[in-house]
Amino acid sequence: MIVLTGVTKYYGQIAAVEGVSFSVEAGEVIGFLGPNGAGKTTTLRILTGFTTASRGTAKIAGFDVNDHPIEVKRRVGYLPESVPLYREMIVRKFLGYVAEIKGLQGKKRVHEVGRVMERCGLSHMAGRTIGNLSKGYRQRVGLAQALIGNPPVLILDEPTVGLDPRQIVEIRDMIKNLAQEHTVLLSTHILPEVAMVCERVVIINRGHIVAEDSMANLAGVSGDKRVFDADILGDETAIRITLADVHGVRDVAVEARGRYRITTDPDERMGVLLTTALVRANHGVENLRERTRTLEDVFIEAIGADEGDAA
């Protein structure tokens, strides 16, 4: 549905993004992560036809964004970070104006405006002036205009920036519901937002893609090791000896009385091997669980590794 191949954008001699390649399949919800200034917005502007790449290709639904801009715009709903709203207009008229620009007329336009207002929880605000709405409701108007025409692809740039916690939850729930019917590319630097909504993550830093994987894989085993937390009753020295004798154990650290951190090889059998060894040695295993990485851990690792490579 979305395919970028070797996308590079120069501003003068400076590359805002360089060699960016990734794809989003139909029906996926992808988190596009990166620190401020990493190249997220530039990439989205290329995808939506607001700026052109210096080289490389970007396609949506098989259409090249440069060769077929009208076809691309028909298939994309775009919510930019700063939503371009006419604050003096009332909600219904603004959405009607957007619908007209997108080629909807008469009853079709009226029906579509009603549909997106209902979808975004704006029906009771239809007659309100946009400038008098809270930021959360103005963001809903921004989402509603992106939905007009029912495009298969939604590209959302920092949709919860500047919102209070309650408004963030409301917009996040709306995105979850929209994801049931649309392919969604969600650009943000708010990690919990991605963890709760997205199936896969692409991380960009300094204009380069530095990580890309499913949420399950990113939160799972690190590539070169596994770490377990264990609560074990018994003599500490005997427990350490038992654990050290298990093939694949690299380190055993005591974090508190009866609590151990065990670092092992990435072998998927390590949990079973550890439990078996402890039970056979008659140690009281109260708990043994693998320590998974959070999205924050993954983000810091990816950005840190890229910073190190650039040094």
Stockholm file with secondary structure:
# STOCKHOLM 1.0

chainA/1-311         MIVLTGVTKYYGQIAAVEGVSFSVEAGEVIGFLGPNGAGKTTTLRILTGFTTASRGTAKIAGFDVNDHPIEVKRRVGYLPESVPLYREMIVRKFLGYVAEIKGLQGKKRVHEVGRVMERCGLSHMAGRTIGNLSKGYRQRVGLAQALIGNPPVLILDEPTVGLDPRQIVEIRDMIKNLAQEHTVLLSTHILPEVAMVCERVVIINRGHIVAEDSMANLAGVSGDKRVFDADILGDETAIRITLADVHGVRDVAVEARGRYRITTDPDERMGVLLTTALVRANHGVENLRERTRTLEDVFIEAIGADEGDAA
#=GR chainA/1-311 SS CEEEEEEEEEETTEEEEEEEEEEECTTCEEEEECCTTSSHHHHHHHHTTSSCCSEEEEEETTEETTTCHHHHHHTEEEECSSCCCCTTSBHHHHHHHHHHHTTCCHHHHHHHHHHHHHHTTCGGGTTSBGGGSCHHHHHHHHHHHHHTTCCSEEEEESTTTTCCHHHHHHHHHHHHHHTTTSEEEEEESCHHHHHHHCSEEEEEETTEEEEEEEHHHHTSCBTTBEEEEEEEESCHHHHHHHHHTSTTEEEEEEEETTEEEEEECSCTTHHHHHHHHHHHTTCEEEEEEECCCCHHHHHHHHHHHHHHHHC
#=GC SS_cons         CEEEEEEEEEETTEEEEEEEEEEECTTCEEEEECCTTSSHHHHHHHHTTSSCCSEEEEEETTEETTTCHHHHHHTEEEECSSCCCCTTSBHHHHHHHHHHHTTCCHHHHHHHHHHHHHHTTCGGGTTSBGGGSCHHHHHHHHHHHHHTTCCSEEEEESTTTTCCHHHHHHHHHHHHHHTTTSEEEEEESCHHHHHHHCSEEEEEETTEEEEEEEHHHHTSCBTTBEEEEEEEESCHHHHHHHHHTSTTEEEEEEEETTEEEEEECSCTTHHHHHHHHHHHTTCEEEEEEECCCCHHHHHHHHHHHHHHHHC
//
